[in-house]
Every structure is written in C-alpha cells, then in structure tokens.
Amino acid sequence: MRLLPGLVSISFRGRTPAELIAACVRAGLQGIEWGGDIHVPHGNLAMAREVAARTREAGLQVAAYGSYYRVGRDESRQASFAQVLDTAIALQAPLIRVWAGEQGSARTTPATRERIIAESRRIGGMARAAGLCVAFEFHRDTLTDATESALDLMQATADAGLCCHWQPSVGWTHAAQLDALRRLRSSLAYLHVYQWESDGRREPLAAGTGVWSGFLAEAAAAPLPGDLPQRWALLEFVKADSLEQFRQDAETLLQLLGHAPPSVRPS
C-alpha cells in the first residue's frame, strides 16, 4: 500500500487555511488534516465548506478532521459529537480524530474505562452511519498512552468501526515504538510524522530517516481497517514552527514514501 503525504494543520495554528494550502501545494503534499480548534471550529459549517472547497480547488484532499473531542467527557463541557460530525461532513473528511478520555490509562478506573468504551461505540456508530470513520489518537494522558491499554480499547470497540492513529511516543525506546506500531497494525489508521529527541527537542525529519523508513514500511504493509479508503503519513510538530523547515521535512517525507518531488511531477 502506498501512503499519501500530508500535513496536520495544527502544526501551524498561527497560519490561515489559505497559507497552509499554499504551503502544502508548494511542498508537493497531497492532503491536510484540518484541526477543529482553530482552522475549522466545531459547528462552523460555513467555514468547513469554504475550507473544503479551497482544499479541493488547490488539488489537495481533506485527509481528516482533527476534532479534539474527548470521548467520555460530558458533552456539556465540549461540543457534542453530533456537532463535530456535522462539521466533518461539511468538510468532506473521511475520518474524525478523537482522544480516548482525559487521563492516562494507569489512572483510569474500570468504571471510567467502561464509560469511554460505551461512548466510543456510540460515536463510532454515528460516524459509520454517515460514511465516516473515527480514530483515536495514540497519545499520552489518554487510554492509548500504553500499548496494552490501546490494544484493549481497540478490541472492545472494533465492531463499532473505530481505529487508531499512531505516532512515536516521546521518551519510548525505538523498540517499544516499533512494537506498538506492529501490534496495532490491524487497527491502524494514519501516522503522525515528526522527529523528536527523547528530551522533547524537535529536529528535522531528515535526522530520523533511519527509524522512519522502518515505521513507514510497517504502516504500508498493514491492512486498512474497516471502510478507511487510504492511509496518510501526516507531518506534525515542525522544528521552530518554521515553514522552511516544513518544506524540507516534506521533501524528506516524499523521498521516504517514494513520491516524486513537486519539481518533477507530471502536470
């Protein structure tokens, strides 16, 4: 399977959608995951339609809607999932990214875990009825902060169509990162791609080509879960929040994925 290269828009929260679309086109990327906190706010359907149209007009795809919806949090404290779903539909996103709870797996009680599972199954059914997928982010301070917990969550929600993104957890050994990716392969949605050192310092993606070639090969060999049409490798967390560094990271990603750079692509 060939992974498609793209960008997570919240990498540049200070940039407008128009600026990010232009940057992706210049860099030769193919799509954008639009964030629900800044660029396409929950419930702003007019904005969602406008961003979707501008994305398509530029020859890009909407890879996903990064909603930041916290599964298990009372909807009186956040946008309802119905509102999130309506926005994703207006954006024409194939997938909605959510977070599994509000605290780490070691601190989550069995009752809270069961509530998160039930809520996940509910929103997964809502999304599936609308033709979309829901993916958890593989992230600290949620139920996907540890491999075993993430696997348990995916097993408990698989029949509701939920899947899981993957990203290298900072501070983990390379062996632990690769083990998590391999064990999540049957539920794997997209990859968030960045190069961080163990102390949290951001580095150019080129500094991690050795490890990322392995990660991307694993993802390319994994089956697509459910009705997910394709798999994306999405750049995130660029060093110094620099558009020039983003351009360089995009060039590295294209090379790792075997895509032609923009200057030699056929018109």
C-alpha positions in Angstrom: 0.0 0.0 0.0 1.3 3.5 -0.9 0.9 6.0 1.9 -0.1 9.5 1.0 1.9 12.5 2.3 0.1 15.4 4.1 0.1 17.9 6.9 -1.7 18.2 10.3 -2.9 21.8 10.2 -2.5 22.4 13.9 1.3 22.3 13.3 0.8 25.9 12.3 -2.0 27.3 14.5 -0.9 30.9 13.7 -1.3 30.4 9.9 -4.5 30.7 8.0 -6.1 27.9 5.9 -5.1 29.7 2.7 -1.5 29.9 3.8 -1.4 26.2 4.7 -3.0 25.2 1.5 -0.4 27.2 -0.5 2.4 25.7 1.6 1.3 22.2 1.0 1.0 22.7 -2.7 4.5 24.2 -2.9 5.9 21.3 -0.8 4.2 18.7 -3.0 2.0 17.2 -0.3 -1.4 15.7 -1.2 -3.7 16.5 1.8 -4.4 18.2 5.1 -5.9 17.0 8.4 -7.8 20.2 9.4 -7.9 21.0 13.2 -11.2 21.7 14.9 -9.8 24.1 17.5 -8.5 26.8 15.1 -8.9 26.3 11.4 -12.3 24.6 11.2 -14.1 25.2 14.5 -16.8 22.8 15.6 -20.2 23.8 14.4 -19.0 26.4 11.9 -20.4 24.6 8.8 -19.8 27.6 6.5 -16.1 27.7 7.4 -15.9 23.9 6.9 -17.5 24.1 3.4 -15.2 27.0 2.5 -12.0 25.2 3.6 -13.1 22.0 1.9 -13.7 23.9 -1.4 -10.4 25.7 -1.2 -8.6 22.5 -0.4 -10.1 20.7 -3.4 -9.5 23.7 -5.7 -5.8 23.5 -4.9 -5.7 19.9 -5.9 -5.4 18.6 -2.3 -7.6 16.2 -0.3 -9.1 16.6 3.1 -7.3 13.7 5.0 -9.2 14.0 8.3 -10.9 16.3 10.8 -8.8 16.6 14.0 -11.7 17.3 16.3 -10.0 17.1 19.8 -13.3 15.6 21.0 -12.7 13.9 24.4 -14.5 10.6 24.5 -16.0 10.2 27.9 -16.2 13.9 28.8 -19.6 15.2 29.4 -20.9 17.0 26.3 -22.0 19.9 28.4 -18.2 20.7 28.7 -17.5 20.4 25.0 -19.1 20.4 21.6 -21.4 17.5 21.1 -20.3 14.7 18.8 -23.3 15.4 16.6 -21.9 18.9 16.1 -18.4 17.5 15.4 -19.8 15.0 12.9 -21.9 17.7 11.1 -18.7 19.8 10.7 -16.7 16.8 9.4 -19.4 16.0 6.9 -19.4 19.7 5.7 -15.6 19.4 5.5 -16.0 16.2 3.5 -13.5 14.5 5.8 -13.4 10.7 5.7 -12.2 10.4 9.3 -12.6 12.1 12.6 -9.7 12.1 15.1 -10.7 11.9 18.8 -9.0 11.4 22.2 -9.7 8.5 24.4 -10.6 10.0 27.7 -9.0 12.7 29.9 -6.3 10.9 31.8 -3.7 8.2 31.5 -4.6 4.5 31.4 -2.9 3.8 34.8 -5.1 6.4 36.5 -8.4 5.5 34.7 -10.8 3.5 36.8 -12.6 0.4 35.4 -15.9 2.3 35.5 -14.4 5.2 33.6 -12.9 2.9 31.0 -16.3 1.2 30.5 -17.9 4.6 30.0 -15.3 5.5 27.4 -15.8 2.3 25.6 -19.6 2.7 25.6 -19.2 6.3 24.3 -16.7 5.2 21.7 -19.1 2.7 20.4 -21.9 5.3 20.2 -19.9 7.8 18.3 -18.4 5.1 16.1 -21.9 4.1 15.1 -22.9 7.6 14.4 -19.9 8.2 12.2 -20.3 4.9 10.3 -23.9 5.7 9.5 -22.7 8.9 7.9 -19.9 7.1 6.0 -17.0 8.3 8.2 -14.5 6.6 10.5 -13.4 7.5 14.0 -9.8 7.2 15.0 -8.3 7.6 18.5 -5.0 9.5 18.7 -2.1 7.5 20.2 -1.4 9.9 22.9 -0.2 10.4 26.4 -2.8 11.1 29.2 -5.4 9.0 27.4 -6.3 5.3 27.2 -3.9 5.0 24.3 -0.8 6.1 26.2 0.3 2.5 26.6 0.4 -0.4 24.1 -1.6 -2.9 26.1 -4.3 -0.3 27.0 -4.6 0.8 23.4 -5.0 -2.8 22.2 -7.7 -3.5 24.8 -9.6 -0.4 23.7 -9.3 -1.3 20.1 -10.6 -4.8 20.7 -13.5 -3.5 22.8 -14.6 -1.1 20.0 -13.6 -2.8 16.8 -17.1 -3.9 15.8 -18.2 -0.3 16.0 -15.7 0.6 13.3 -13.1 2.5 15.4 -9.4 2.6 14.6 -6.3 4.2 15.9 -3.6 6.7 14.6 0.0 6.1 15.6 2.9 8.4 16.4 6.2 7.8 18.1 5.7 8.3 21.8 8.4 10.7 23.2 10.7 9.0 25.7 9.9 5.5 24.5 12.7 3.3 23.1 12.7 2.7 19.4 12.0 -1.0 20.1 8.9 0.0 22.2 7.7 2.4 19.5 8.1 -0.2 16.7 6.4 -2.9 18.9 3.4 -0.7 19.4 3.1 0.1 15.7 3.3 -3.6 14.8 0.8 -4.7 17.4 -1.7 -2.0 16.4 -1.5 -2.9 12.7 -5.0 -4.4 12.3 -6.5 -1.2 13.7 -4.0 1.3 12.2 -5.5 4.4 10.6 -2.9 7.2 9.9 0.6 8.1 11.1 1.5 11.5 12.5 5.1 12.1 11.4 7.7 14.1 13.3 11.2 13.7 14.7 11.6 14.4 18.4 14.5 13.6 20.6 13.9 11.8 23.9 14.1 15.1 25.8 11.3 16.6 23.6 13.6 18.6 21.3 12.2 18.9 17.8 14.6 18.0 15.0 14.4 18.0 11.2 12.7 14.8 9.8 15.9 14.1 7.9 17.6 13.3 11.3 15.3 10.4 11.7 15.2 8.8 8.2 16.6 5.5 9.5 13.8 5.0 12.0 11.1 6.5 9.9 11.9 4.3 6.9 11.1 1.3 9.1 7.9 2.9 10.6 6.6 3.8 7.2 7.3 0.3 5.8 5.4 -1.3 8.7 2.4 1.0 8.0 2.5 0.4 4.3 2.3 -3.4 4.9 -0.6 -3.1 7.4 -4.2 -3.7 6.2 -6.7 -0.8 6.1 -9.3 -1.1 8.9 -13.0 -1.1 8.0 -14.1 1.3 5.4 -11.0 3.6 5.5 -10.2 4.4 1.9 -6.5 5.1 2.2 -3.7 5.7 4.7 -1.9 9.0 5.3 1.5 10.0 6.7 0.9 13.4 8.1 3.6 15.8 9.1 3.3 17.4 12.5 5.4 19.4 15.1 7.9 21.1 12.7 11.1 22.3 14.3 10.8 26.0 15.3 7.3 26.1 13.7 9.2 27.1 10.5 7.6 26.9 7.1 11.1 26.5 5.6 11.7 23.5 7.8 8.3 22.2 6.9 9.3 22.4 3.2 12.5 20.4 4.0 10.5 17.9 6.1 8.0 17.4 3.2 10.9 16.8 0.8 12.2 14.1 3.2 8.8 12.5 3.6 8.2 12.4 -0.1 11.6 10.6 -0.5 10.8 8.1 2.2 7.4 7.3 0.7 8.8 7.1 -2.9 6.8 10.1 -4.2 8.3 12.4 -6.8 9.3 15.9 -5.6 7.0 18.7 -6.8 9.5 20.0 -9.3 9.5 16.8 -11.4 5.9 15.7 -11.0 4.0 15.4 -14.3 1.5 18.3 -14.9 
